[in-house]
Amino acid sequence: MSEQQESHPNPTGATVRGAANRRGPFRSGERVQLMDETGKMTTITLVDGGEHHTHRGVLRHADLIGAEDGVVIADTAGNRYQALRPLYADYMLSMPRGAAIIYPKDSAQILMWADIFPGARVLEAGAGSGALTISLLRAVGDTGQVISYEIRPDHLEYAENNVDQYFGTRPPNWDPRLGDL
């Protein structure tokens, strides 16, 4: 185990925090997928006091914060929505990006062909928007490590924000670095 992980008695890396971030009531700052009665999906980020406006009505974030995954709520016009936590693939496709992302079907191939496993130590050249970084962190788990180099400060900022958002905190086993590998 690395020094960085030993300093955290309760690991918050990919395995532990990733699972904890997908359970319990919805929290402010969390991404939620809304599915309307026609099956159309919209992803929003919950904010205290926030509202989601559509051409059909207004949905208050307060109605979701503290509610359980799968809850059905109505907007001001009575339109009903089911609120769900985004699946990993949905999260990747809806996250903010500054660079093109590695799509889930491609990251699966990368993980397989690179033989990424729990406990592996991985060096990533180019963090981009963080999509592959999240896949790598999930694959190496709390006992592995991912070191990501990114040459562009704006891309590194996107990656850091997306990784932090996905795991709910900065995984202690991730070392993002600005620079040329």
N, C-alpha and C positions, 0 to 999 in steps of 0.2 A: 504494500500500500504506500502511496506517495505521502510526503510530508504534508502536502496541501490537504489530502483527504484525512489524515490523522488529526489535523487541527479542527475538524468538524465532527463532533461526536454523533451528530444526527446528519448523515449524508443528505445532500439536496441535489445530487446529480441526476442523471437520466433515469435510472431505475426507480429510485424511491420517490423523488419529487415529481417525476413525470406521471407516476401512478396517482400520487396524492392530489395533483393538480386536476385530475379527471374525476374526482369524487367529491361528494358533499354538495352543499348548496352553491348556486352561482354567486360569484363575488364581483365586486367592482373591478374593472381592469381586465376581466376575462372576456375572451371571444365566445360568442354564442351564435349558433345557426338557428334561424327562424324558418320554419316550413309552413307555408300558408295552406289553405284548403285545396289548392290546385296542385300542390307538391313543389311549388317554386321555393327555392332555398335562398336566403339572404344571410350574410354573416355580418354581425355587428360587434362592437366592443362596448361592454357595459361601463357606464360612467354614472357616478352618483348624481342624481338630478337630471340625467340625460333623457332624451327622447329620440325615437326613430320615426321619421316622417315618411309616409308613402302617399301616393295619390288616393289611397283608400281610407287613410286614417292615421292616428298617432298612437304609437306604443310607448308607454313609459318604462324606462329602465328599472325604476323602483319596483315595478310589478314582477320583475325577474330576479333582482338581487335578493338573495336569501331563499329563492324557490329552488326546488329540486330539478335535476336533469329530467327532461321529458314532460315538464309541466305544459299545459295548454292555457294560454291567456288570450284575452281579446283586446283589440285596440279601441280607440274612442268611437269608431263606427260599428263595433260589434264583430269585426272580422277576427277569426280565430287563427292562432299560430301555435305550433308546437315548438318549444325551445329545447335544443339539444346541444351538447358539446360537440364541436367539430371532430370528425375522425382525423387521423394523422394526414391522410391524403387531402381532405377538405381544407385543413389548416394550411398546408403547403400552397394550395392553389389560391387561397384568399389572403395570404399574408402580404404586407407591404413589401415592395422590392425596389431596389435601385439597379440591380443587375438581373439578368435572366436567371431562373432557378433551375436546378436539377429536379426534374419531375419524379414523383414517387416510383413510377415504373422503371426509370433509369437508375435511381438511387438503389433500388433493390438489386439490380444487376451489378452495380459497383460494389455493394456490400458482399455479394456472393463471390464475384471474381477476385476481389481483393482479400477475401477470407477474413473479414472483420468479425470478431467474436468478443464475448464478454471478457474484459480484462486486457484487451489489446491496447497498444499505444499507437496512435495514428497521427501522422503529419499531413495536414491538409494545405494544399497550395491554392489559395484563392477562396476566401470565405463567401464572397458574393453577397447574397441576401440571407444566407444562413440555412437554406433548405437542406443541403447535403450535410451540413454541420449537425443539424438536429438528428438526422438519420444516423450519423456516425455516433453521436452521444448516446442515442437509444441503443445502438448495437454494442458499444463497449461497456455500457452499464457503469455502475458506481466504482467498479474496481479498475476500469480502463482510463485512458486519457486521450484527449484530442487537443492537438496544438494546431491552430489555424493562422496562417499568414495571409494578409490582404494588403495589397499595395495602395489601394485607394481608401482614404479616410471616410468618404461618404458611404462606400460599400461596407466597410467594417462597422460603421454605425448602424446600418440596416441589419447586418448579421447579429450584432450584439443585442439590439432591440428585439429582433424576432426570436432569438434563442432565449433571452430573458423572459419574454412574454410566454413562450411555449412551456417552459419549465417552471414559471412562476418566480424564478430567481436565477442568478448566474450559477450554473453548475460548477462546483469547485474543481471538477476534473477537466474543465475546458480552459485553455490558455489562448485567447485571441491576441494576435500581435500585428501591429501595423509595420509593414516592411516588405521587402522583396526577398522571397525565399531563395 
